[in-house]
Amino acid sequence: MKDILRHSKLVVFIVLASCAPEPSSDLLSELATWPQMEFPTDNEPDAQKIVLGERLFFDPVVSIDSSISCASCHKEVYGFADDVAISPGVEDRLGKRNSPSLWNVGYQPYFMREGGVPTLEMQVLVPVQEHSEMAFNMVLLAQRLNANTAYKNDFLEAFGDSASAFTITRALAQYERTLIQEPTSFDEYVRGDNGALSIAAKKGFELFYGKAGCDHCHSGPLMTNFGFYNNGTQIGPDDYGRAELTLDSADFYVFKVPSLRKVALTAPYMHDGSLASLRDVLEQYNQGGVGHDYTSDGIEPLNLNESELVALEEFLSSL
């Protein structure tokens, strides 16, 4: 019986795929062309600085009680995100947002979910000094690192200077810019390998750029337009989204569109980690969000059937 059901589902996907139009060459070219990563003039790539930044990223020395590191909340096995809704900081303090993936982070034009930080170097300051994360002070962190002979020598070799807020942030940013994912089956497909995607994933591709309209926000090779919207996720009592930066009521509960790269690894989802699985995400979008008044225009029921939801999830897993 199970074999019959599997065979029936495969037949459905074959029929659907045979009816699906081929993606345009313009779309495939757009998806295959990654942007050029930009580097600050005062922080051009350097091998020694990258190695130092990697060491700092995985070292809990950056937190006030030396209990957590950057890697505590950004684990490679989970797409450089985390597998919990809210990652605990020092003394198990909880913030209010889900840890975002750091894959391809060097291509982003601004940082944090409200988009208020313009560079990776400045972004490093946030978790180190945030009370619910590392709860430290950059001056005291520099003193701690300079008191460590190995770190002091590493900073002198890499920067010709000791550890400071300037050199610490630049070392970490250097390493984070190296977090560029390897090509996936999706990348192979858009570069011309028609067999790289399964039949179901190809149908999901068609839905993503067609009926479901996911590309209105998740566009380009990084799968984001870096815009700010409310996607219909539940509203929390203590997070006003971009309005916390702009102080504009029009920005209540809107958040930066995340990249969907490596999305199959980064559960749970949404800015608050409130959705446990990709299927939960797709079902929420399929019903047009949870139904509150702050939902952005364009978020409305997709009317996808079961086989279409399966296909769309298969496509997302190829990213």
C-alpha positions in Angstrom: 0.0 0.0 0.0 2.8 2.4 0.9 4.6 1.6 -2.4 1.4 2.4 -4.3 1.0 5.8 -2.5 4.6 6.7 -3.2 4.2 5.7 -6.8 1.0 7.8 -7.0 2.7 10.8 -5.6 5.6 10.5 -8.0 3.1 10.2 -10.9 1.4 13.4 -9.7 4.8 15.3 -9.6 5.8 14.0 -13.0 2.5 15.2 -14.5 2.8 18.6 -12.7 6.4 19.0 -13.8 5.6 18.1 -17.4 3.1 20.9 -17.5 5.4 23.5 -15.8 6.9 26.2 -18.0 10.7 26.3 -18.1 12.1 29.3 -16.1 13.3 32.1 -18.3 16.9 32.6 -19.1 16.8 36.1 -17.6 15.6 34.6 -14.2 18.2 31.9 -14.3 20.9 34.4 -15.1 19.8 36.7 -12.2 19.8 33.8 -9.8 23.2 32.6 -10.9 24.9 36.0 -10.6 26.0 36.7 -7.0 26.7 40.2 -6.0 30.2 41.5 -5.4 31.1 41.6 -1.7 32.1 45.0 -0.6 34.9 45.5 2.0 35.5 48.6 4.1 38.7 50.5 3.1 40.0 50.1 6.7 39.3 46.3 6.8 40.4 44.7 3.5 40.6 40.8 3.7 43.8 39.6 5.4 44.6 36.0 6.3 46.0 36.7 9.8 43.0 38.8 10.7 40.6 36.1 9.5 42.3 33.4 11.6 42.2 35.7 14.6 38.5 36.5 14.0 37.7 32.8 13.8 39.4 32.2 17.1 37.4 35.0 18.8 34.2 33.7 17.2 34.5 30.4 18.9 36.0 31.6 22.2 33.7 32.4 25.2 36.2 34.9 26.3 34.1 37.6 24.6 31.3 37.3 27.2 31.4 38.8 30.7 31.6 35.5 32.5 33.4 33.6 29.7 30.4 31.3 29.4 29.2 31.8 25.8 30.8 32.6 22.5 29.4 33.9 19.1 29.3 30.2 18.1 27.0 29.4 21.1 24.1 31.0 19.2 25.3 30.6 15.6 26.1 26.9 15.1 27.2 25.7 11.7 25.1 22.5 12.0 22.0 24.7 12.2 23.0 27.0 9.3 25.0 29.3 11.6 21.8 29.9 13.4 20.4 28.0 16.5 17.8 25.3 17.1 15.9 27.1 19.8 13.4 29.9 19.5 15.5 32.3 21.6 19.2 31.5 22.4 20.1 32.0 26.1 22.8 34.6 26.9 24.9 34.8 30.0 23.2 33.5 33.2 20.6 32.0 30.8 19.1 35.5 30.1 16.7 35.5 27.2 16.3 38.3 24.7 13.3 38.4 22.3 14.5 37.4 18.9 15.6 34.2 17.1 19.3 33.9 16.1 19.6 34.6 12.4 21.8 32.6 10.0 25.2 34.0 9.4 25.7 32.3 6.0 26.5 34.9 3.4 26.2 37.6 6.0 29.0 39.7 4.3 26.6 40.5 1.4 24.0 42.2 3.6 23.7 45.9 3.2 22.6 46.5 6.9 22.2 44.4 10.0 19.8 43.5 12.8 16.2 42.7 12.1 15.3 46.4 12.2 18.2 47.2 9.9 19.7 49.9 12.1 23.4 48.8 11.9 25.2 49.7 8.7 28.3 47.5 8.9 29.4 44.1 10.2 32.1 45.8 12.2 29.4 47.8 14.1 27.2 44.8 14.4 29.8 43.0 16.4 29.4 45.6 19.1 25.7 44.7 19.7 25.9 41.1 21.0 29.1 41.7 23.0 27.5 44.6 24.9 23.8 43.5 24.9 22.6 42.6 28.5 20.7 39.5 27.4 23.6 38.2 25.3 27.3 38.6 26.3 26.7 41.6 28.7 30.3 42.8 28.4 32.1 46.0 27.7 34.4 46.5 24.8 37.0 48.3 26.9 37.1 45.5 29.4 37.1 42.9 26.7 40.2 44.5 25.2 41.9 44.6 28.6 41.1 40.9 29.1 42.5 40.0 25.7 45.7 42.1 26.1 46.3 40.4 29.4 46.5 37.1 27.5 49.9 36.8 26.0 48.8 34.6 23.1 46.0 37.0 22.1 48.1 40.1 22.6 50.8 38.7 20.2 48.1 37.6 17.7 46.7 41.1 17.6 50.1 42.7 17.2 50.9 40.4 14.3 47.6 40.9 12.6 47.0 44.6 13.2 50.4 45.9 14.4 48.4 47.0 17.4 46.9 45.6 20.6 43.3 44.5 21.1 40.9 47.4 21.1 37.2 47.9 20.1 38.6 48.8 16.6 40.7 45.7 16.1 38.3 43.2 17.8 35.4 44.2 15.7 37.4 44.1 12.5 38.8 40.7 13.2 35.4 39.2 13.9 33.9 40.9 10.8 36.8 39.6 8.7 35.9 36.0 9.7 32.2 36.5 9.3 32.7 37.7 5.7 34.3 34.3 4.9 31.0 32.5 5.7 30.0 32.0 2.1 28.1 28.8 1.5 29.2 26.2 -1.1 27.0 25.8 -4.2 23.9 23.7 -3.7 21.7 21.7 -6.0 19.7 24.9 -6.6 22.9 26.8 -7.7 23.8 23.9 -10.1 20.3 24.0 -11.5 20.3 27.8 -12.3 23.8 27.4 -13.8 22.4 24.9 -16.3 22.4 21.5 -14.8 18.7 20.6 -15.4 19.1 17.3 -13.5 20.3 19.0 -10.3 16.8 19.4 -8.9 14.2 16.7 -8.3 10.9 16.8 -10.1 9.2 18.0 -6.9 11.8 20.8 -6.4 11.3 21.9 -10.0 7.6 22.2 -9.3 8.4 24.1 -6.1 10.7 26.4 -8.1 7.8 27.2 -10.4 5.5 27.9 -7.5 8.1 30.0 -5.7 8.4 32.3 -8.7 4.8 32.0 -9.8 1.6 31.1 -7.9 3.0 31.5 -4.4 4.9 34.8 -5.3 7.6 34.2 -2.7 10.1 36.0 -4.9 8.3 39.4 -4.3 10.4 39.5 -1.0 12.8 36.6 -1.4 14.5 37.6 -4.6 17.9 37.2 -6.2 20.6 34.7 -5.4 20.6 35.5 -1.7 16.8 35.0 -1.6 16.0 38.4 0.0 15.3 41.9 -1.2 16.4 43.2 2.3 13.0 45.0 2.6 10.9 45.4 5.7 7.5 43.9 6.1 5.1 42.2 8.5 4.6 38.7 7.1 1.5 37.9 9.2 3.4 36.3 12.1 1.9 36.6 15.6 2.6 39.9 17.4 4.7 39.8 20.5 4.1 42.1 23.5 7.6 43.5 23.7 9.0 43.7 20.2 7.9 46.6 18.0 10.3 45.7 15.1 11.6 48.4 12.9 9.6 51.0 14.9 12.1 50.6 17.7 14.7 52.2 15.4 12.6 54.7 13.5 10.0 55.6 16.2 7.5 55.7 13.3 4.2 54.0 14.0 4.1 52.9 10.3 7.0 50.6 11.2 5.2 48.8 14.0 6.0 45.0 13.9 7.8 45.0 10.6 11.2 43.2 10.3 13.9 42.8 7.7 13.3 40.0 5.1 15.8 37.2 5.9 17.7 35.2 3.3 16.3 31.8 2.7 19.7 30.3 2.0 20.3 27.2 4.1 16.7 27.7 5.4 16.2 23.9 5.8 18.7 23.9 8.6 17.7 27.0 10.6 14.5 26.0 12.4 12.7 27.4 14.3 11.6 30.2 12.1 10.4 33.9 12.1 11.9 36.7 14.1 10.6 35.2 17.4 11.2 31.6 16.6 7.5 30.9 16.9 7.2 28.4 14.0 8.9 25.0 14.5 9.2 23.7 11.0 9.3 24.8 7.3 5.9 23.1 6.9 4.5 25.4 9.7 5.9 28.4 7.8 4.4 27.4 4.5 1.0 26.7 6.2 1.0 30.1 7.8 1.7 31.8 4.5 -0.8 29.6 2.8 -3.6 30.9 5.1 -2.4 34.5 4.7 -0.8 35.0 8.1 -2.5 34.7 11.5 -4.9 37.6 10.7 -3.9 40.8 12.5 -4.2 44.3 11.3 -0.4 45.0 10.9 0.0 42.4 8.2 1.7 43.9 5.1 0.0 44.3 1.8 0.6 41.2 -0.4 0.3 38.7 2.4 -2.8 36.9 1.6 -4.0 33.3 1.2 -2.0 31.3 -1.4 -4.5 28.5 -1.9 -1.8 25.9 -2.4 -2.9 22.3 -2.2 -1.1 19.5 -0.4 1.1 18.4 -3.4 2.1 22.1 -4.0 3.1 22.6 -0.3 5.2 19.4 -0.5 6.9 20.6 -3.7 7.6 24.1 -2.3 9.2 22.6 0.8 11.3 20.4 -1.5 12.5 23.5 -3.4 13.3 25.4 -0.2 15.4 22.4 0.9 17.6 22.8 -2.2 18.7 26.3 -1.2 
